[in-house]
Amino acid sequence: MLKTRVITAVIGVIIVAIAIALGGLLFNALVGLLVLLGWREYGNMLKNKGFELPMRLGYITVLITTVAFAMGAYWYALIAFMCMVGLTVICYIFELGLEGFSLESLYATIFGEVYILGGFFTFMALRNDTFYTFLSIDLNVTAPAMFVIWLVLVCTWASDTFAYFAGCAFGKHKIVPKISPNKTLEGFIGGFIGCILTGFVFAYFVGLPKLDGAAIGLLTGIVAPLGDLFESKIKRVCGVKDSGLLLPGHGGVLDRFDSLLFAAPVTFIYLVLEAL
């Protein structure tokens, strides 16, 4: 099992590193694929709980908005998303195409699209070099998009890694045993501190502003564990162990990127607010 996890992780890191380095269409296509797979996993999990979601309509929503976003047509992506949400509501009102489409299923559909699209789209935006031309922040590097993406990823991984070792060494006080029995307060504190230090050190070595690195590390240290617990809560409610089986030894896309779906939007918001 450990060997499988390691092999999958190494292959995944190589693919991600190449996509981040090249950026552009390759990176956007990879993230778009993750969005589609994430939506599929989300729908399957809720189906296990008895919620029937309009999966085909969801795929269309994800596909249209992803293509528009990947091409930099952000306003068109937003308009397309709002139109598809409206169409989803119409399907609910007139009971079109899906029996058992309850009000709860409608809420779950719209929330799932916002949750998955919002997380991955802000990650896509952070890799877009054009985004940084609108910021008044001096990031002191020639390729800020690539380094900011790595900063978010490294801080997210650091949160999980430091929390694991701190929890193993000092963990005594369970935080939410019903959702994640192994999560402890000591582990959270260790992950939080480690995340701030990692953000600061990474920023120092690549030439990003150190205070921004530490700030993004701090924010990631708070929201990354929440993203993990949030997805764990969904799995617990739906009665599944993993969101999917795509990644051997790691589960599904949502299992692997749950923390990032919280960390990327917060980083995006931080950069925008700092530039105001």
N, C-alpha and C positions, 0 to 999 in steps of 0.2 A: 504493500500500500504506500509506504513512504517513498519507495523507488518510483512508483507511478506518479506521485505528487511532484517529486523533484523533476522528473522528465517533462511533465506537462508544464511546470512552472518555467523551466529553462526555455522550452520552445515558445511559450507565450511571451516571455520577456524579449526574446530575439525578434519575434514578429512585431511586438509593440515598439521596440527600439527602432526598427527599420521604418515603420510607419511614421513615427514621430520625427525621425531625421529627415525623411522625404517630404512629409506634410502633404498639402494639396489634396488631389483627388484620391490618392491611395489612403491617406489618413481618414478622409471623410467617408470613403467607401467602407473602410473597416469599422468605423464608429456606426455608420448606418446599418451595417450587418448586425452589430451588437444590439442596436435598438430593436430591430425586427426579432431577433432571438429573445431579447428580454421581454418583449410584448408577448411572444408565444409562451414563454415560461410563466409569466404572470397570469395569463388566461388559463393555462392548464392547472396552476395551483388553485385558483378560485373555482374552477370547474370541479375540483376534488371536494370543495366545500358546498357545492350545489348551486353556485352562481353561473348562469349562462351569459357569457359576454358575446357581443357581436364581433367575433374575431376577424371576419373578413373586412368589415368596415374599419376595424382597428388597424389592420394591415395596410389598407388604403390610406388611412390618416397618417400612419407612420411613414409610409413610402413617399407620399406627396410632400409632406412637411420636411422630411429628411433631405430629399433632392433639392428642394428650394433653399433650405438652410445651407446645404453643402455648396451650393452655387453662390452663396453670399446674398441671396434675395431674402433677407430676414423679414421684411415687412410682408412679403408674399407668403412666407412660411407661417407667420402669425395669422394672416388672413385665412390661409388654407386650413390651419388648425381650428380656428373659430368656426369656419363653415362646416367642418367635419363634426365638430361638437354639436352644432345646431342640427345637422343631419341625424346624429345619434339620438338627440332628443325627439326629433320627428319620428324616428323608428320606434321609439318607446311609446309615444302618444298614440300612434296608429297601429302599433303591434305589427310592424312590417318585418318579415324575414326571420323572426326568431320567437319561438314560443317560450314562455316562462321568463321573458325579459322584464324582470321586476324593477321597482324603483331602486332597490339596493344594488342591483346589477348595473343600472344606469350610473349611479354614484361611483361604483367600483371601476366602471369603464373609463369615465372622465378622469377620475383620480389616477388610474394606472397610466393613462396617456401623459398626464402632466408629470407624474413621478418619473417615468422612464425617459420621456422625451426631454423634459427639463434638465435632468441630470446629464444625459449624454450630449445634448445640444450645447450646454455651457462648456462642456469639455471640448467640443468641436470648436466653439468660438475662441477658447483660450489658445488654440493652436493656429488661429487665423492671424497672420501678421498684420492685416489691415486693422484689426481691433485695437492694436497698440498705437496706431497713428492718431486715434481719437483721445488717447489718454495724455494727461499733462505730467505723467510720472516719468522721471528719468531712470530707466532701468539699467543703464550703463553697459548694455551688451548689444551686439549687432544682431542677434537672433533671439529677442526676448520671448517670443511665442514658444519656441522649443524648450527654453530653460524654465519658463513658468510651468509648462506642462509637466516637466520632470520634477519640478519642485512640489507640485501637488501630488504626484504619484509617490515620490520618495517620502513625503510627510505622511501620506496615507499608509504606506507600508510600515513606516517607523512606528506609527500609532499602534498598529496591530502587533508588531514585533516586540516593542518595549513593554506593551501591556501583557503579552504572553510571559515574558521572562520575569517581569515584576510580580505577576500573579503567581507564577510557580514558586518564586522565592519568598514572597511575603503575603500572598493572598489568604485572607481569613474571612473577610466580611463580604458575603454575597450581595450583589446589587439587585438583580432580577432573576432569582433562581427558577421561576416558572417559565421564563423565556430562554435564558441562557445560563445554565447551572454553573458554568465555569468562569463567568465574569465576576470579578471582585473589585471592590473599591480601590484596593492597593494596586491592582493591575491597571485600572483606569488612570490613577494618578501617575503611575510609571509611564504609561503610554502618552499621557498629556505632557509631562516634562520632556520625555524623549522626543516628542514631536516638535516642540519648540526649539530644542537644541539642534535637531536635525535640520529644521528650516533655516536657522541662523547659520549653521556650518555650511550647508549646501549653498546658500546665497553668497557666503563669503568666498567660497572657492570658485564659483562660476561668474562672479562679478555682479550679481543682483544686489540691490540695496539690502543690507543685513537686517534692518528693522522690518522691512517688508517681508523678508524671509521668515523672521521670527513671528511676525503677526499672522502670516498665512499658516505657519506651523501651529500657532496657538488656536486659531479658528478650526483648523483641521483636527487638532487634538480634542476639541469639543464635539464636533459634528460627525467625525468618522465613526466613533463608537456608537453614536445614535443611529447612523445609517445601518450599521451592522445589526444592532438590536431591533431596528424597525423591520428589516427583512426577516429576521429570526421570528419576530412576532407574527408576521404574515404566514410564515411556514408553520408555526405552531398552531395558529388558528385554522389553517387549511389541512393540518394533519399530514404534512409531508416533511421528509428529512432534508431534501435538497430541492432547489428550484428547478433543476434539470440535471441531465447526465452528459452534457456536451463536453465538459472538461474532466477527463479521468482523474479521480482523486481530489477534485476541487468542487464538484457539483456543476451548477449551471452558470450562466452569465451573471445573473443577479446575485448569486452566491459570491462570485469573484469581484464584482464591481459595486456591491451594496454600499460600502463606505464612500466610494468615489462619487456616487450619485448624490451624496450630501456635500462632500468636500468641494467638488467642482463648482456648483452654483454659489456656494458661500465665497469662494475665491473670486469668482467673476464679480459678484456684488461688491466685495471689498475693493477690487481694483477700480470699479466704476465710481464708487462713493469717494475713494481717495482722490480721484481725478476731478471731482466737482469743486 
